[in-house]
Amino acid sequence: MTTSTPPSNSPASNEADTAEIVAVLRSLLPLNKKKIDEKFSDDIDRKVNLLAIKLQKESDEVLAYQCLGLIGLAIVKGSKSAAKQKIRPLRWIDTAPPALNTLANDDERIGSIKLLGPLKASWKISYALKEAINTQTSKALANELAKLAITSSTTYADLVKELSSIIQTAHANDLDHVNQVLKLVAKFLPSREIESGGYFGEEFSILASAVVDLSQKNHSSSKAILEIQKSTLGILETISAREPTILLSEKTLQGLTILSKQPGGLPKTLQKNLNPLSSRIVSTVLQHVKMYGMNNTVEVRQLLAFASHCLPIEKISARFITDRELVKAILSPTKDPAIEGSDELSAHSGIQEQIAALLISWYRYCSDLPDPSVANEVSTLVNLVASKAKIEMYGSKGDLVQYQPLQHFLGDSSAQPPTNVRIEIPGVRLLRSDNSQRILTRALVFPVN
């Protein structure tokens, strides 16, 4: 009895065709050559074109993923035809692709990551971090996965949330890879300027707990604990450089306290990470007091007391030479009536200062809203009141400007005044009838490196 050959359009034949093309293209893209061999370029282009057609139709997920990886690899190796395809892997818009270890090698894995990058899909952060923490993942591949997780995040809070989720499910022997990924995230974070997110403090506190729990599960050495503390602090240090106000969140400081409860606390060897955090906390508190005065500073003092358990707050205060007396007053356990009633420190000495405080408070409130447009009606009323009093905000968050001591409150104290600064919180000024102006609240700024 003779057996019939399946028709060319049957699923079995299609699967075989795809697998055969994958095998041939893989042989034409050897790992030991960075660029495509010109004598094979036409063959490569033809195979890439065939795989691009089969990518969306292929029923086997793993085989489809191998198609994507090889097309990506062909692009990396210089195939112009592959680049012109502008592949959009929409088959994975709703669900994640198979694990990266289903691809033949790291070159194909990196090729697939590069093509998945532009895809707008909710699973990307989690997928990238989970694959990065896998103990079989090489450092080069982890680099690309960390970048994918960061570029796929819309807020720092989202990124930290996914980090926590992955670490909470990690095994005890994953600690070194977890630490490696935390380091990579801290390293590549500066390349992505996004909002912190209104719930960053809560997510950082959860991350700190997850890191401590994993360390205890692993019965880690003091050196391993030190490394993971350093990596976690590195993430906070990088984000707080852009969003210093997150350090005034009790939940953020709670996360720092959780980290400090590791065996040995936060050692002096981490001083390089701790000093900038302490400096920023004092800076932001100073700005808060200069806006609102010393009235009702109980909450601010509680935050500082909380922070001082794990950060060298008192030692840092010596850096703020021009505000030394005010720093002492803030750090003092009891209120100083003389300072509290001072016109220089109180932001409630007149209607103009009250409007300035209102503008700043409303600005910060709207900045934390997921959709600031929902507050447009109230924003219009607040701005109308300010306009009638000839008061306006100046500068925008993120603006790079020349440092002006009379207009800018410098967040990070330094020996030499910087040339250029980045605005974190806009300032407020009064416009006089003679076209001059009076600064009511200096803009909070940070030096630009």
ChimeraX attribute file (.defattr): number of C-alpha atoms within 10 A of each C-alpha:
attribute: neighborCount
match mode: 1-to-1
recipient: residues
	/A:1	3
	/A:2	4
	/A:3	5
	/A:4	6
	/A:5	7
	/A:6	10
	/A:7	10
	/A:8	10
	/A:9	8
	/A:10	9
	/A:11	14
	/A:12	11
	/A:13	14
	/A:14	17
	/A:15	16
	/A:16	11
	/A:17	16
	/A:18	22
	/A:19	17
	/A:20	12
	/A:21	17
	/A:22	23
	/A:23	13
	/A:24	14
	/A:25	23
	/A:26	21
	/A:27	11
	/A:28	17
	/A:29	22
	/A:30	13
	/A:31	14
	/A:32	6
	/A:33	9
	/A:34	11
	/A:35	15
	/A:36	18
	/A:37	15
	/A:38	10
	/A:39	8
	/A:40	12
	/A:41	18
	/A:42	13
	/A:43	13
	/A:44	25
	/A:45	18
	/A:46	15
	/A:47	21
	/A:48	27
	/A:49	14
	/A:50	16
	/A:51	25
	/A:52	21
	/A:53	13
	/A:54	18
	/A:55	24
	/A:56	17
	/A:57	12
	/A:58	19
	/A:59	13
	/A:60	12
	/A:61	15
	/A:62	16
	/A:63	20
	/A:64	25
	/A:65	24
	/A:66	27
	/A:67	30
	/A:68	29
	/A:69	28
	/A:70	28
	/A:71	33
	/A:72	26
	/A:73	25
	/A:74	28
	/A:75	22
	/A:76	20
	/A:77	18
	/A:78	15
	/A:79	21
	/A:80	13
	/A:81	18
	/A:82	24
	/A:83	15
	/A:84	9
	/A:85	14
	/A:86	10
	/A:87	16
	/A:88	17
	/A:89	20
	/A:90	14
	/A:91	15
	/A:92	18
	/A:93	16
	/A:94	11
	/A:95	12
	/A:96	14
	/A:97	18
	/A:98	16
	/A:99	13
	/A:100	24
	/A:101	13
	/A:102	12
	/A:103	20
	/A:104	13
	/A:105	12
	/A:106	18
	/A:107	22
	/A:108	26
	/A:109	25
	/A:110	23
	/A:111	21
	/A:112	23
	/A:113	21
	/A:114	20
	/A:115	19
	/A:116	23
	/A:117	18
	/A:118	13
	/A:119	15
	/A:120	13
	/A:121	16
	/A:122	14
	/A:123	16
	/A:124	24
	/A:125	23
	/A:126	19
	/A:127	20
	/A:128	22
	/A:129	27
	/A:130	22
	/A:131	19
	/A:132	27
	/A:133	26
	/A:134	16
	/A:135	13
	/A:136	10
	/A:137	17
	/A:138	13
	/A:139	14
	/A:140	12
	/A:141	17
	/A:142	23
	/A:143	19
	/A:144	17
	/A:145	30
	/A:146	26
	/A:147	22
	/A:148	21
	/A:149	23
	/A:150	27
	/A:151	20
	/A:152	23
	/A:153	19
	/A:154	15
	/A:155	18
	/A:156	24
	/A:157	21
	/A:158	18
	/A:159	22
	/A:160	25
	/A:161	20
	/A:162	21
	/A:163	27
	/A:164	20
	/A:165	16
	/A:166	19
	/A:167	23
	/A:168	16
	/A:169	12
	/A:170	18
	/A:171	12
	/A:172	16
	/A:173	14
	/A:174	18
	/A:175	23
	/A:176	15
	/A:177	20
	/A:178	26
	/A:179	22
	/A:180	19
	/A:181	24
	/A:182	24
	/A:183	21
	/A:184	22
	/A:185	27
	/A:186	20
	/A:187	17
	/A:188	16
	/A:189	20
	/A:190	15
	/A:191	10
	/A:192	15
	/A:193	15
	/A:194	18
	/A:195	17
	/A:196	23
	/A:197	19
	/A:198	16
	/A:199	18
	/A:200	22
	/A:201	23
	/A:202	19
	/A:203	23
	/A:204	26
	/A:205	23
	/A:206	23
	/A:207	25
	/A:208	23
	/A:209	20
	/A:210	21
	/A:211	25
	/A:212	21
	/A:213	16
	/A:214	22
	/A:215	22
	/A:216	15
	/A:217	13
	/A:218	15
	/A:219	12
	/A:220	16
	/A:221	11
	/A:222	12
	/A:223	9
	/A:224	16
	/A:225	25
	/A:226	19
	/A:227	17
	/A:228	23
	/A:229	25
	/A:230	22
	/A:231	23
	/A:232	22
	/A:233	23
	/A:234	22
	/A:235	22
	/A:236	23
	/A:237	21
	/A:238	20
	/A:239	21
	/A:240	18
	/A:241	19
	/A:242	20
	/A:243	19
	/A:244	26
	/A:245	19
	/A:246	24
	/A:247	25
	/A:248	21
	/A:249	14
	/A:250	20
	/A:251	20
	/A:252	23
	/A:253	26
	/A:254	22
	/A:255	22
	/A:256	26
	/A:257	21
	/A:258	20
	/A:259	25
	/A:260	19
	/A:261	12
	/A:262	18
	/A:263	15
	/A:264	10
	/A:265	16
	/A:266	21
	/A:267	13
	/A:268	9
	/A:269	10
	/A:270	14
	/A:271	14
	/A:272	11
	/A:273	18
	/A:274	22
	/A:275	17
	/A:276	17
	/A:277	26
	/A:278	22
	/A:279	24
	/A:280	26
	/A:281	26
	/A:282	25
	/A:283	23
	/A:284	21
	/A:285	22
	/A:286	20
	/A:287	19
	/A:288	19
	/A:289	20
	/A:290	20
	/A:291	23
	/A:292	21
	/A:293	23
	/A:294	25
	/A:295	16
	/A:296	12
	/A:297	17
	/A:298	14
	/A:299	11
	/A:300	19
	/A:301	19
	/A:302	14
	/A:303	20
	/A:304	23
	/A:305	16
	/A:306	16
	/A:307	23
	/A:308	16
	/A:309	14
	/A:310	21
	/A:311	25
	/A:312	16
	/A:313	22
	/A:314	15
	/A:315	11
	/A:316	20
	/A:317	21
	/A:318	14
	/A:319	15
	/A:320	19
	/A:321	11
	/A:322	9
	/A:323	14
	/A:324	13
	/A:325	13
	/A:326	19
	/A:327	21
	/A:328	13
	/A:329	17
	/A:330	23
	/A:331	20
	/A:332	12
	/A:333	12
	/A:334	10
	/A:335	17
	/A:336	12
	/A:337	10
	/A:338	7
	/A:339	18
	/A:340	17
	/A:341	15
	/A:342	13
	/A:343	12
	/A:344	11
	/A:345	18
	/A:346	19
	/A:347	25
	/A:348	19
	/A:349	14
	/A:350	10
	/A:351	11
	/A:352	18
	/A:353	21
	/A:354	15
	/A:355	22
	/A:356	26
	/A:357	22
	/A:358	18
	/A:359	23
	/A:360	21
	/A:361	14
	/A:362	16
	/A:363	16
	/A:364	14
	/A:365	13
	/A:366	17
	/A:367	14
	/A:368	14
	/A:369	13
	/A:370	10
	/A:371	9
	/A:372	13
	/A:373	10
	/A:374	11
	/A:375	13
	/A:376	11
	/A:377	9
	/A:378	11
	/A:379	17
	/A:380	11
	/A:381	11
	/A:382	15
	/A:383	18
	/A:384	13
	/A:385	15
	/A:386	19
	/A:387	13
	/A:388	8
	/A:389	15
	/A:390	15
	/A:391	25
	/A:392	17
	/A:393	22
	/A:394	16
	/A:395	18
	/A:396	14
	/A:397	16
	/A:398	15
	/A:399	14
	/A:400	17
	/A:401	15
	/A:402	14
	/A:403	21
	/A:404	16
	/A:405	11
	/A:406	11
	/A:407	21
	/A:408	22
	/A:409	24
	/A:410	24
	/A:411	26
	/A:412	21
	/A:413	20
	/A:414	11
	/A:415	6
	/A:416	6
	/A:417	13
	/A:418	16
	/A:419	12
	/A:420	16
	/A:421	23
	/A:422	24
	/A:423	26
	/A:424	22
	/A:425	26
	/A:426	23
	/A:427	24
	/A:428	24
	/A:429	21
	/A:430	22
	/A:431	16
	/A:432	12
	/A:433	8
	/A:434	6
	/A:435	7
	/A:436	8
	/A:437	13
	/A:438	13
	/A:439	18
	/A:440	23
	/A:441	25
	/A:442	23
	/A:443	30
	/A:444	24
	/A:445	27
	/A:446	24
	/A:447	21
	/A:448	14
	/A:449	8
